[in-house]
Amino acid sequence: MEIILAKQAGFCFGVKRATQMAFEAAGKGGKTFTLGPIIHSPQVVQKLEEMGVRVIRDISEQENGTIIIRSHGVAADEVEEAVRKALDIVDATCPFVKKAQEHVQSLSQAGYEVVVVGDADHPEVQGIVSYAQGKVYVVASGEEAARLPRMAKIGVVAQTTQSFENLKNVVLECLTKGGEIRVFHTICDATAVRQEEAKALAKQVDCMIVIGGYNSANTKRLAEVCTELQPKTHHIETAQQLAPAWFEGVGKVGVTAGASTPKWLIDEVMERIAEIDKNY
């Protein structure tokens, strides 16, 4: 059985930067915590917990120590609270997410009503929205954008893991809703590259394995685009979840991984697939 790993599988720039910053902070000792998981990889979060980095859900839980701001960013008022408490802040927000936050802030200050393209329940989107000082709407699709009210000035930004096609559909709807529109392309190239590579690979193989946290938006999207082209697509978090039956009669297996998936998890999956193949 031939095992093919996508070239761009695993950590993107922003996630790699965030995890490096988190492990460096953990290595210094002291009371250290993250507001929500640093990235959407339970295995990385567990390793940090073993080093003493605790995940908290509300900044009110901590009065001193070091706060690591996760790669997805946090709400503006949470940053203000950390400053007010004089916590030591390690800002690991992905630069692409930071740019989206800044665009929302500047658009709202300039009198635009803001439309954010993304998942309203995702922490990245919740953080981005918090930087708006006026009206802000979150839409997940062109269909939802069609229900927006008419506005004089519309500013559009996207969750960094959105597809370009979805952003385009929302913008087309916004063109019918406002007299003046400003659009910022805030989608991370790493997401688009991974999806295109995954689609190309899914067409070539008999089975696809997608590795990454079940709470990772970009990994779930990878699994979706692969399933559309290769029904035998399996989304897993660890090598232990691989089932030998998946590979019966398979000549080629493709492997890809979300932007929050560390290399060591990918290596374990590759090794386990090779083991399964050897035992057949």
Secondary structure, DSSP 4 states (H G I P E B T S, - for coil): -EEEE-TT-S--HHHHHHHHHHHHHHHT-SSEEEES-SSS-HHHHHHHHHTTEEEES-GGG-SSSEEEEPTT---HHHHHHHHHTT-EEEE---HHHHHHHHHHHHHHHTTPEEEEES-TTSHHHHHHHTT-SS-EEEESSHHHHTTSPPEEEEEEEE-TTS-HHHHHHHHHHHTTTEEEEEE-----HHHHHHHHHHHHHHTT-SEEEEES-TT-HHHHHHHHHHHHH-S-EEEESSGGG--GGGGTT-SEEEEEE-TT--HHHHHHHHHHHHHHHHH-
